[in-house]
């Protein structure tokens, strides 16, 4: 027994010794060191190093609620809404790395939200037209409810180059002091671009930029471009529009046009817009002069046979045309009145480039005659050019805007802004007469197949009163009051008044005479007398709660 016990103990000791020897041969697994997030102080507050890299990242964003009110003068059709609401979110990511060539930066911004109500307060037809929002389809929601997800920014900056989706280098004021952003002036929130900026010293810089033209296009005039989204010749107009016919003469009898066809006036993408800017930034403020060249490029004649009679058929080719715009802006800091106070002054003039002057900021861009006011008496026309039916060539429109805006801090918690702007759009001398001749040929019996886009036959009463291609002005004035009880929280309200009007003459009041455009013959022979007007106006209010982080 004693022998057996001694044998078992000896065996156990031997196994233990062998096990220890093998264990000594195995590698020892060390604990992975924890790399804590480190603050990056090279680029300002909020940046931290991405673990394992030398890239600094800042995460920021905002949440916003808005409620709005706009007077309504009609309850017919889709009109009658006076309120609108929206909830919005924004996420920003700013990544920066120091290199031998300077700072390498990538910035992305995602905006998303849900909004309801009539255009101008809630949902936006402008954003829907350019694919940055999509509508609800319910019977009570269509035209009133809208969701949107927008890649607002996605650009890279390196050694003076900016590439991606960013703010246009043409823009300056860009509605910085406003909640609604309805003063007149260029403010394309973002566009796709490739630019180079040279720093010249003492706060002076110069930029040359090639920018996506799609986000700067106002339509070339087409009499069948219906703003209501109705179907014309089987084509849904304005939204999902696949053609925009503009009349041209292709046949004559005794020197009189008797045969016509259509040019497809939808613009093609070929050349980028070329933008140049010279900017100065100093302690007293900023100044900028910018200019842009913008190509207008449409399709060919849709049918060589055309409509009507006549010999000597000729098929015109509509050549491309280049619009242009110039803008000057000045920002003056006025801390001698109160810390944070500033004044903006801006003016722009352009030919064939209405969105660069920004006359459409209130009414809505990307439609040739938008009507934001419910029960609007008449619409402004914002087309960049008309196609002369005699020559088949484009004739550009001119426009200008001027804006002033002032921000004042009553205290660190309370601030106000007041702002105003004025602008005009003018058509080439003879543009209405030429379009009137085309109307006379296409509507020989006085019937109107073009709706509110009808110019009428020159010399008739309807021609004198039709709204299409009239020279107009727009005036905007407003103010706001904002309370910031804690840092990065704004609670404010803004109100503004907008007036559109004719520079001369009168037009049909389509709200009070809704059947006038279907009774051209009656207007011309005096059996139908429409109500007329010279201007229209509306008041708009918006309440906002916004938290930035």
C-alpha positions, 0 to 999 in steps of 0.5 A: 500500500505504501509502495502504491501511494509512493508510485502515484505521487511520483507519477503526478510530480512527473506529469506536473514537471512535463506540463510546466516545461511545455507551458514554458514553450508557449507564447504569452498573449499580452493584453491589447493596449487601449487607445483613448480618443485624443483631443485635436486642437489644431483646427478649433474646438470639437475635433478629435483624432480618429483612433489609429490615424492622424486625421482629426474629425468633428461631428456636428449637426442640428435639429429644427422645428418650423411652423409657418403661415401664409395668407390665402386668397382662394379655396379653389383647387388645391388652394386654401391652406394657410399653415405648414410645418416641418421637422428637419435634421442635419449631420455634419462630418468634417475630417482634416489631415495635415500634409506636406501640401497643407490641410487635406479636408473632406466635409459631408453634410446630410439634410433630411426632414418631413414637411407639410403644407402649401408651397411657400410654407411647407412642401417645396415644388422647387426641391421636388423638381430637382430630385431633392424631395419626394411627395406623398400620394394620398388624397389629402396629402398630395401637394401638401406632404413631402419627405426629403433626404439631401446630400447638401455637401460632399466635397474635398479640399486640398492644396487650393482645390475644392471638388465635390458638392459645395456652395457656389463660389458665385454666391456671397450673402446667401440669406445668412441673416434670414429664416426663410431666405426669400430676399432676392439674390443668388443662393444655390444651396449646393452644386457639383463643382471643381474649383481652384482658389489662390491665396494672394495674401492680406486676406485676398483670394481668387477662385476659378470654378467649373460648376454643374449648370443643371442647378442654375437653369431656368426654362427657355420659354415654351407656350405649352409648359403648363405650371399646373402639372396638367397633361398637354399632348400626352406629356405631363408638364413641369414635373416629369416633363419630357418635352417643351415645344417652342414654335418656329416658322418653317414655311411661308406663303407670299412672305407670310409665315403659314407653316410652323413646327416646334423646337424642343426647348428642354436644355441639354448638358454640355458645357459647365458654368464657369465662375470666377470670384475675387474675395477680400476678408478683413477684420472689418468684414468682407467684399467679393466680386464674382462673374459667371458664364452660363450656356443655353443649349436646346434641341432641334426642330421636332418635325420637319413637316410641321403644321400648316401650308406654305412653300420654301420650307426651311428648318432652322437650327437653334444655336447655343447661346451664352448667358452671363452674370456679375455680382458685387457684395459687401459685408461690414462688421459693426461692433461699434454698435453692438458685438456681432452686428453686421451689414450686408449689401449685394447687387447682381445683373445678368443676361440669360442667367436669372438664377444667378441674379436670384429673382426667383428666390421667393416664388420658386425656381426651375419653373417658367412661371411659378405661383407661390401665392394661393389665389395669385392674380398673375405669375412672373415669368422667369425664363432665361430666353425665348426662341424667336419663331422667325429666326429660330434663335434664342433671345436672352432676358435680362434681370437684376436684384439688389439686397440689403440685410442688417443683423443687430444684437440687443443683448447676447441672448436677443438679436434681430434682422431686418432685410429688403430687396428689389429686382426686375426682369426684362424681355428683349424688345419685340419678344412678345410681338414675335411670340404673338405672331406664333400664337396667331398662326397656331390659334387661327380661330382665336381659340387658346391652346396654350392656357396662361402661357398664351401671348395673344395676337398683337394689336388685340385686347387679349395681347394687351392683357395677357401675362406671358413674357411681361416685364415685372418687378419684385419687392421683398421686405421683412424682419425677425426676432430671435431669442437664444436663452442658452448657447446654440439654441435659437427660438425665433419668428420672422415675417415678410411681405412680398409684392410682384408687379408689372413695370407697365400696363395691366394683366388679367386677374386670373383669380377673379376672372378664372375663365378669361384664358379660355375666352380669348375671342370674347375678350377681343370682341368685347363680349367678355370683360375680365378683371385686371390688376397691376400687382399682387402681394402676400404676407408670410410668417415663420416660427423656428426652434433650432438646436445646433451641436 
